[in-house]
Amino acid sequence: MNQEKTIKPVNGYLMLVIVLALFIGGIYALFSTNKGVFAALPVVAVFLSLGFILVNPNASKVLLLFGKYIGTVKTNGLFWANPFFRKKKISLRASNFDSERLKVNDKLGNPIMISTILVWRVTDTYKAAFDVDNFENFVRVQTDAAVRKLASMYPYDNFADEGHAEDITLRSSVNEVSEALEKEIEERLSIAGIEVLEARIGYLAYAQEIANAMLKRQQATAIVAARHKIVEGAVSMVEMALEELNKKDIVELDEERKAAMVSNLMVILCGDKEASPVLNTGTLNH
């Protein structure tokens, strides 16, 4: 048998009454009749008591008879089965696993620190008990392996200035990366009969040796992007000013004066500090 088999043993409360009756009745008969044959009854009662199975909610007991898989008890309550059965407890509750922070390289080769948060539970007790050696350790090892693979598939951030523009990155594409991570882990854990309820990145940062350099790079990228917007707006405003002056015929400017006006406006609009007005008391050329 290579698949899970759910069974429901004998009602434990009925067997509890029988075991107590054998135990108490045997002791009473032994002392009242002084016949040693009744001493076997308490021994039988103790032996039968080894067959009691207590299953808590969201828990299970895997039953084995001399190495042979008999079945799994998933119904909670008190039951009784063959005292020779070996009982292995497997929890069916959802478990939370926070992996250690791993140092790996992203798609561009940058060293990063990454960890994942995994929510999982056992759905097939046969696979969890017999297809892997230790299913809890199996979850930890395979999760770390999946995180390492995921980190190598995507860059940490989007660097369009170097021709490495990516639609999906570890930092910005949270939903897409989480879906890819969940799919990768679920494929690895299916052999152990484990269902992945949720998988997402819990920690993500550049490794310490490049963190400062990458922070400066991000700041420089933000500054360049802001300057780009400022220049676009300044050019638009200068163009609008020249069109309005020409349309309303306020002043007639030759090419040299237009160039001087454009230069002054660009300096004013693109400068970091407020412009200081200068009063020109001479001609327009000086």
C-alpha positions in Angstrom: 0.0 0.0 0.0 1.4 3.3 -1.1 -1.4 5.7 -0.3 -3.2 7.0 2.7 -6.1 4.8 4.1 -8.4 6.4 6.7 -9.9 4.0 9.3 -12.0 4.3 12.4 -11.2 1.8 15.1 -13.5 0.4 17.8 -15.2 2.9 20.2 -12.8 3.5 23.0 -15.4 4.2 25.7 -16.9 0.7 25.2 -13.5 -0.9 25.5 -12.8 1.2 28.6 -15.8 -0.3 30.4 -14.7 -3.8 29.4 -11.1 -3.2 30.5 -12.2 -1.8 33.9 -14.7 -4.7 34.3 -11.9 -7.2 33.7 -9.5 -5.5 35.9 -11.8 -4.9 38.9 -13.6 -8.2 38.5 -10.4 -10.1 38.3 -9.0 -8.6 41.5 -12.3 -9.2 43.3 -12.5 -12.8 42.1 -8.8 -13.4 43.1 -9.3 -12.2 46.7 -12.8 -13.7 47.2 -12.0 -17.2 45.8 -8.2 -17.3 46.4 -7.8 -19.0 43.0 -4.7 -17.9 41.1 -6.4 -18.4 37.7 -8.3 -15.1 38.2 -4.9 -13.2 38.4 -4.7 -13.5 34.6 -7.8 -11.1 34.3 -6.0 -8.0 35.6 -3.0 -8.8 33.4 -5.3 -9.1 30.3 -6.9 -5.8 31.2 -3.5 -4.1 31.4 -2.5 -5.6 28.1 -5.8 -4.5 26.4 -5.3 -0.9 27.8 -2.3 -0.6 25.5 -4.7 -0.4 22.6 -6.3 2.9 23.5 -5.9 5.7 21.0 -6.6 9.3 21.8 -6.9 11.6 18.8 -7.1 15.3 19.4 -8.8 17.7 16.9 -6.7 18.4 13.8 -4.4 15.5 14.7 -4.0 11.9 13.4 -2.5 8.6 14.4 -0.7 6.4 11.9 -1.1 2.7 12.8 1.6 0.1 12.0 1.6 -3.7 12.7 5.1 -5.1 12.6 6.1 -2.7 9.9 2.9 -3.0 7.8 0.8 0.2 7.3 -2.7 -0.5 8.6 -4.3 3.0 8.3 -4.6 6.5 9.7 -7.1 7.6 12.3 -8.2 11.2 11.7 -11.5 11.3 13.6 -10.9 12.9 17.0 -12.0 11.0 20.1 -11.1 7.9 22.1 -10.7 4.6 20.2 -9.3 1.2 20.7 -7.3 -1.0 18.3 -4.9 -3.9 18.4 -2.5 -3.4 21.3 0.3 -4.6 19.0 -0.3 -1.6 16.7 2.5 1.0 16.8 1.0 4.5 16.8 2.7 7.5 15.2 1.3 10.9 15.8 1.2 13.4 12.9 -0.4 16.8 13.4 -2.8 18.1 10.7 -2.7 21.7 12.0 -1.3 24.6 9.9 2.3 25.2 10.8 4.3 28.4 10.4 7.9 28.4 9.4 10.2 31.4 9.3 13.4 30.5 7.5 16.8 31.8 8.3 18.2 34.8 6.4 20.2 33.3 3.5 23.0 35.1 1.6 22.5 34.4 -2.1 23.1 36.1 -5.4 20.3 37.5 -7.5 20.0 37.3 -11.2 22.5 40.0 -11.7 25.0 38.5 -9.3 24.5 40.9 -6.5 24.7 39.4 -3.0 21.5 39.8 -1.1 20.0 38.6 2.2 16.6 36.9 1.9 14.2 34.8 4.1 10.8 33.4 3.6 7.6 32.8 5.7 5.9 29.6 4.9 2.5 28.3 6.1 2.0 24.6 5.5 0.1 21.5 6.7 0.1 17.8 6.2 -2.6 16.4 3.9 -1.3 12.9 3.2 -0.1 11.2 6.4 1.2 8.2 4.5 3.6 10.3 2.4 4.6 12.4 5.4 5.4 9.3 7.5 7.0 7.0 5.0 8.0 8.8 1.8 10.5 11.1 3.6 12.7 10.5 6.6 11.7 13.6 8.6 9.0 15.7 7.0 9.5 18.7 9.3 13.2 18.8 8.4 12.3 18.1 4.8 10.1 21.3 4.8 13.0 23.4 6.1 15.6 22.1 3.7 13.4 22.3 0.6 12.2 25.8 1.5 15.7 27.1 1.7 16.5 25.4 -1.6 13.4 27.0 -3.2 14.4 30.5 -1.9 17.9 30.1 -3.3 16.5 29.2 -6.7 14.0 32.0 -6.7 16.6 34.6 -5.8 18.7 33.5 -8.8 15.7 33.9 -11.2 15.0 37.6 -10.6 17.1 40.8 -10.0 16.8 42.6 -6.7 15.8 45.9 -8.3 15.2 47.3 -11.8 18.2 49.0 -13.4 17.0 50.2 -16.7 20.1 52.5 -17.1 22.3 49.5 -17.6 20.1 47.6 -20.0 18.9 45.1 -17.3 15.3 46.3 -17.1 13.1 43.5 -15.8 9.3 43.4 -15.5 9.5 41.3 -12.3 12.0 42.1 -9.5 12.3 40.8 -6.0 11.7 44.2 -4.4 8.8 45.6 -6.4 6.9 42.6 -7.7 5.7 41.2 -4.4 2.6 39.3 -5.7 4.4 37.7 -8.7 7.4 36.6 -6.6 5.2 35.2 -3.9 3.2 33.2 -6.4 6.4 31.8 -8.0 7.8 31.0 -4.6 4.6 29.2 -3.5 4.5 27.2 -6.7 8.2 26.2 -6.4 7.9 25.1 -2.7 4.6 23.2 -3.4 6.2 21.2 -6.1 9.1 20.3 -3.8 6.9 19.4 -0.8 4.3 17.4 -2.7 6.4 14.3 -2.3 5.9 14.5 1.4 2.1 15.0 1.2 2.3 18.6 2.4 0.1 21.4 1.2 1.5 25.0 1.0 -1.1 27.5 2.3 1.1 30.6 1.9 4.6 31.5 1.0 6.1 35.0 0.9 9.3 36.8 1.3 9.8 37.8 4.9 13.1 39.7 4.6 14.9 41.2 1.7 18.0 43.4 1.6 21.3 43.8 -0.1 24.2 42.1 1.7 26.2 44.3 4.0 29.3 44.6 1.8 27.3 46.3 -1.0 24.4 47.9 0.9 26.0 51.4 1.1 27.0 51.4 -2.6 23.5 50.3 -3.7 21.9 52.9 -1.5 23.9 55.6 -3.1 23.0 54.2 -6.5 19.3 54.2 -5.7 19.6 57.8 -4.5 21.5 58.8 -7.7 18.8 57.1 -9.8 16.1 59.0 -8.0 17.9 62.3 -8.4 18.4 61.7 -12.1 14.8 60.8 -12.5 13.7 63.9 -10.7 16.0 66.1 -12.7 14.7 64.6 -15.9 11.1 65.6 -14.9 12.3 69.1 -14.0 14.1 69.6 -17.3 11.0 68.4 -19.2 8.8 70.8 -17.4 11.3 73.7 -17.8 11.6 73.1 -21.6 7.8 73.1 -21.8 7.5 76.3 -19.8 10.2 78.1 -22.0 8.5 77.0 -25.1 5.2 78.3 -23.9 6.7 81.6 -22.8 8.3 82.2 -26.3 5.0 81.3 -28.0 3.0 83.7 -25.8 5.5 86.5 -26.4 5.4 86.0 -30.1 1.6 85.6 -30.2 0.9 88.8 -28.2 3.7 90.8 -29.9 4.9 92.1 -26.6 8.6 92.3 -27.6 10.5 91.4 -30.7 13.5 89.1 -30.0 16.2 88.1 -32.4 17.9 84.7 -32.2 20.6 85.9 -29.8 18.2 87.4 -27.4 16.0 84.3 -27.5 19.0 82.2 -26.7 19.8 84.5 -23.7 16.2 84.4 -22.5 16.1 80.6 -22.8 19.4 80.3 -20.9 18.2 82.5 -18.1 14.8 80.7 -17.8 16.4 77.3 -17.8 18.8 78.4 -15.0 16.0 79.7 -13.0 13.7 76.8 -13.5 16.3 74.0 -13.1 18.3 75.5 -10.3 18.4 74.0 -6.8 18.1 77.4 -5.2 15.8 80.4 -5.7 17.1 82.9 -8.3 18.2 86.3 -7.1 16.9 89.1 -9.3 19.4 91.4 -11.0 18.3 94.9 -12.1 19.6 95.7 -15.5 20.0 99.5 -15.9 21.7 99.3 -19.3 20.5 98.2 -22.7 19.0 94.8 -23.5 22.4 93.7 -24.8 24.2 94.5 -21.5 
